[in-house]
Amino acid sequence: MPAGKCGRGLSAPTNVSSQAHSKNLRLHRWTGASATFFITKSLHPKRPFLDPEARAIVISAFLFAVDDKRIYLRAFVVMPDHWHALFALREPWTLPKFMHDFMSYVARKTSYLLSTQDTAWQDGYYGTHVKTARQFEYVAYYIEQNPVVKGLVDSAEQWDASSASCKDIG
């Protein structure tokens, strides 16, 4: 993936605790209407097999979704064993339809790599409807800080598969 062509960065809010807890991110689940969502999709079993090429496939799927006017992408990170994204759906997309199309592409493109490692994408996904500006800021910060919290990099901008390091999806 060329530098500068993988995402829209968000600066980390200064008023959000750096101790994000996943239990808080599962509040306000909602699945079927046009809205802003926080989505997590993992490998099963959860193993760190998403190499830079596989991470680039997920990013390219996000790029396509933005370019094709399916979503407004606000923040994302592709980790070695899962991805997170914060996005708003555009009409007429619903979350189930978008996720089906998105993951059909990603799964097809990553299937060989994952099959050689005896893992696959989990059947479902974790989706939370983001209702407030405070929740939006919290989730965006949580997403972009994920590689730092996991000890993969010292700063969010160092992880190339993240909106923290890539500034031009919108």
N, C-alpha and C positions, 0 to 999 in steps of 0.2 A: 504494500500500500504506500503510495507516495506521501512524503511528509506534507502535513497541512491538508490532507484530504480524508481525514477519518472522523472528524466529529466537531461538535460545537461545545466549547468549554464553558464551564460556569466557575466563577471564582468561589472559593469556599466561604460561606457566610461566617462572620466572626462571632455572631451571637448564638451559635449552635454548639452544643456540647460535643466534644470529640469522642465521647463514650456512647456511640449509637448502639441501640439494642434492637435486635430483630423482632422481638415481641411487639415493640411499638410500631414497627413497619407493617404489621399484619392487620392493623385497625382499618375499619371501613372498607371491607372487601366488596367488590362490585364487578360484574362481569359483562354486561351486555349493552351498554349505551356509550355514545360518544362522550369521552371524558378524558381526564389525565390519569395515567396509571403508572404504578411502580410494579415492574415485572421482574421475577427471578426465574431463570431456567437453569437446571443443573444436569450434570452427567449422572448416570446411574449404572453401576455404583459410582459414587463420587470419587474420581481419581484425577490427578492433575495431568491430563493428556491433551489439552488444547494448546498446541504449539503455536508459534507466531503465524504460520500459514492458516491454521484452523481459526485463530482469532481474527485474521484478516477476512475470512469468509463471513463471519458474523458481522463484522463492520461493513463489509460490502452490501450485505442484506439491509442493514440500517440505512446506508447511503441510497440504495434503490428505493426503499420505503419513503424516504424524504423526497427524493427527486420525482417519484411517481405520485406525490401528494397524498400519501396514505396516513402519514403521521407528522407531527411536529416533535422532533427529537430534542429533549432538553438536557439529558445527561445519560451516559452509559459507561459501562466497564465490562471488558471481557477478561475474565480470570482464567487460570489454568483448568478449572473444573466447573465453572458456571459463568453466567452473565447476568447483569442487572441493567435495566433501562428505565428511564423516566420519560414518558412521552404522552402527547395528547393525540387522540385519534381524530382524523378528519372525516367528514361526511363522505360517503355513507358507511364507512367502516365500523364494524363492531369488534370488540376484543376477541371473541372466539374466531371470527373470520380472519382477522389480521394475523393472529398467532398461528392459525392453521397454515396460511399461505407462507408466512415468514419462516416457520420451522420446517415446512416441506422443502423449501429451498436449502436451508442450512443443513438439515439432516441428510439430504441427498448429496450435498457437496462434502460433508464430513464423514459420511458413512464408512468409507474404506479405512480411514485413519482410526476411527473409533472401534471398528470391528477387529482390527489387528491388536487392539489393546483390551478386548473383551469388555467393552463398555458401550453405552449408547446414551442418547438423550432421554431424560425421564419422560414418562408419558404425559404428565400435565405440567403446569407451571404455577407459580405463586403470584397472584395478582392482587394488588391493593389499589382501590380508588383513592386518589389524592384529592382531598376536598379543600384544604386551606393553604394559604401562602406559607404559613409556618411549617406545615407538614411537607410542602414542596421543597422548601429550603433544607429541611432536615434530611429528606430523602436524597436530594442532589448531593449534599455533603457526604452522606453515608456512601453513596455510589462511588464518588470520585476518590474517597479516602480508603476504599476497600483494599487496594494493593499496598498501601502504607500500613494499614492495620495488620495485614497478613504478613508483613515483613519482606515483601518483594522489592520494594523501593523505599527511598528515604522521603520523597515528596511525590504527590499525586501526578505532577507534570512529567515525571520520569517514566511512567507506565504508558507505553505507546498505544495500547488498546483501550483508551479511555478518552472521554470528552475533556478531561483535565489537560491533556496534552495536545488535543486537536481542536482547532477553533472554528472550523468553517461549515459545519452542518447547521442548517437552520430551517 
